[in-house]
């Protein structure tokens, strides 16, 4: 069983203590958001969990406790974006997040960590040229952190439109242009593992898992 912990919230960033308590207890109960009376119990046991998948913008709180998870195989999606506190007010600076990713790579191997540059927002403030510049800056910090980067684009869900009305869909032509530009900039500015990093372009922000 692949147990993806990152589909509803950011557990490493905000619920590390709770998660470790569940690991020690050996099980977790989850409530169906569409049917509150439907509760499922999952065993948190390496015998039934093939891999624990994390999706986070801040791995640091859980990095210090990886020893308690050593019996499990793990795969980490870590999102590092260039938007800063205006759009992501509770996310640490990129330098700190990449330091956390580097610690993960040292313990688990760089193949177990994926950098997510997501969502790509394109509007008057965040132009394609701006993304190219910012991606080059972030890629220069990513050496030794991961072997792959996943790029995904803004989805206009109802909640997104309400909270971020200036967002717009990115056209297929823009996606192709952004992907090509970011790939070239990674090769030019990266060093070591970041220069050889595989880049995968997604059509949306949906979190997918691909075994390394």
C-alpha positions in Angstrom: 0.0 0.0 0.0 1.2 3.5 -0.9 0.1 5.8 2.0 0.0 9.4 0.7 -0.1 11.7 3.7 -0.2 15.0 1.8 -3.5 15.1 0.0 -5.5 17.0 2.7 -2.9 19.0 4.7 0.8 19.6 5.2 1.6 17.1 8.0 5.4 17.6 8.3 5.0 21.4 8.6 2.1 21.5 11.0 1.3 18.1 12.5 4.6 16.3 13.1 3.9 15.6 16.7 0.4 14.1 15.9 1.9 12.0 13.1 4.6 10.5 15.3 2.0 9.7 17.9 0.1 7.8 15.2 3.3 6.0 14.1 3.9 4.9 17.7 0.3 3.7 18.0 0.6 1.8 14.8 -2.7 3.0 13.2 -4.6 6.1 12.1 -8.3 6.8 11.7 -9.4 9.0 8.7 -12.8 10.4 8.3 -14.4 10.6 4.8 -14.9 14.4 4.1 -18.0 13.6 2.1 -19.5 11.2 4.7 -18.5 12.1 8.2 -19.9 8.9 9.6 -17.5 6.8 7.4 -14.2 6.3 9.3 -11.4 4.1 8.0 -8.7 2.6 10.1 -5.2 2.2 8.4 -2.4 0.1 9.9 0.9 2.1 10.0 3.1 -0.9 9.8 6.0 -1.5 7.3 4.5 -4.9 6.6 1.5 -3.3 4.9 2.8 0.1 4.0 5.1 -0.1 1.0 6.0 3.5 1.0 5.1 6.7 3.0 4.6 9.6 0.7 4.9 13.2 2.0 3.9 16.4 0.3 5.1 19.5 2.2 6.4 23.1 1.9 8.4 22.7 5.1 10.0 19.3 5.8 12.2 20.6 8.7 9.9 19.7 11.7 9.9 16.0 10.7 13.5 15.8 9.4 14.8 15.7 13.0 12.6 12.6 13.7 13.4 10.5 10.6 14.9 7.9 12.9 11.4 7.0 14.1 10.4 6.3 10.5 13.5 4.3 9.5 11.4 1.1 9.1 9.4 2.6 6.3 10.4 3.4 2.7 9.7 7.1 2.0 9.2 9.5 -0.9 9.0 13.3 -0.4 7.5 15.9 -2.6 8.8 19.3 -1.4 7.3 22.5 -2.9 9.6 25.5 -3.2 8.1 28.5 -4.9 9.4 32.0 -5.6 6.3 33.9 -4.4 7.4 34.8 -0.9 5.2 35.7 2.1 2.6 37.6 0.1 1.2 34.3 -1.3 2.8 31.9 1.2 3.0 33.7 4.5 3.7 30.6 6.7 6.4 29.1 4.5 10.1 29.4 5.5 12.6 31.0 3.1 13.7 28.9 0.2 17.2 28.5 1.6 15.8 26.8 4.7 13.5 24.5 2.8 16.3 23.4 0.5 18.5 22.8 3.6 15.7 20.4 4.8 15.6 18.7 1.4 19.3 18.3 1.5 19.1 16.6 4.9 16.4 14.3 3.5 18.6 13.4 0.6 21.5 12.7 2.8 19.4 10.2 4.9 17.2 8.7 2.2 19.0 9.3 -1.0 18.4 12.1 -3.5 16.2 9.7 -5.5 13.6 9.8 -2.7 13.1 13.6 -2.9 11.3 15.6 -5.6 11.2 19.4 -5.8 7.8 20.7 -6.8 7.7 24.1 -8.5 4.0 24.5 -8.2 1.7 26.1 -9.0 3.1 28.2 -11.9 1.0 31.4 -11.8 1.1 33.5 -14.9 -0.4 37.0 -14.9 0.7 40.7 -15.1 2.8 40.4 -11.9 4.3 36.9 -12.5 5.3 36.8 -16.1 7.0 33.9 -18.0 10.3 35.9 -17.9 9.9 36.3 -14.2 9.4 32.6 -13.7 12.5 31.8 -15.7 14.6 34.2 -13.6 13.2 32.9 -10.3 13.6 29.2 -11.3 17.3 29.9 -12.2 17.7 31.4 -8.7 16.1 28.4 -7.0 17.8 25.8 -9.1 21.2 27.3 -8.0 20.2 26.4 -4.4 19.0 22.8 -5.2 22.3 21.0 -5.6 22.4 17.8 -3.5 18.7 18.0 -2.7 17.0 15.9 -5.3 17.2 14.2 -8.6 13.9 15.4 -10.1 11.7 18.5 -10.3 8.0 18.5 -11.0 6.4 21.6 -12.5 2.6 22.1 -12.4 0.3 24.9 -13.4 -2.5 26.7 -11.6 -5.9 25.0 -11.6 -8.9 27.3 -11.4 -11.0 25.5 -8.8 -13.9 27.4 -7.3 -12.0 28.1 -4.1 -9.0 29.3 -6.1 -11.1 31.7 -8.2 -12.7 33.1 -5.0 -9.4 33.6 -3.1 -7.2 34.5 -6.1 -9.3 36.1 -8.7 -6.3 37.5 -10.6 -5.2 34.0 -11.5 -5.8 32.7 -15.0 -5.3 29.4 -16.9 -1.9 29.0 -18.6 -2.3 28.2 -22.3 -0.7 25.0 -23.8 1.7 27.2 -25.8 2.8 29.0 -22.6 3.3 25.7 -20.8 5.5 24.5 -23.6 7.5 27.7 -23.6 7.9 27.7 -19.8 8.9 24.1 -19.7 11.6 24.6 -22.4 12.9 27.8 -20.8 13.1 26.2 -17.3 14.9 23.1 -18.6 17.5 25.3 -20.4 18.0 27.5 -17.4 18.4 24.5 -15.1 21.2 23.1 -17.3 22.9 26.5 -17.5 22.8 27.6 -13.9 22.7 24.3 -12.0 25.7 22.4 -10.7 26.2 18.8 -9.7 22.9 17.0 -9.2 20.8 20.1 -9.9 22.3 20.3 -13.4 21.3 16.7 -14.1 17.9 17.0 -12.5 15.0 15.5 -14.4 12.2 17.9 -15.0 8.6 16.7 -15.4 5.9 19.0 -16.6 2.3 18.4 -15.4 -0.8 19.9 -16.9 -2.2 20.8 -13.5 -1.3 20.9 -9.8 -2.6 17.4 -9.0 -0.1 15.6 -6.8 1.1 12.4 -8.5 3.5 9.7 -7.3 6.0 8.0 -9.4 8.5 5.6 -7.9 12.1 6.6 -8.4 
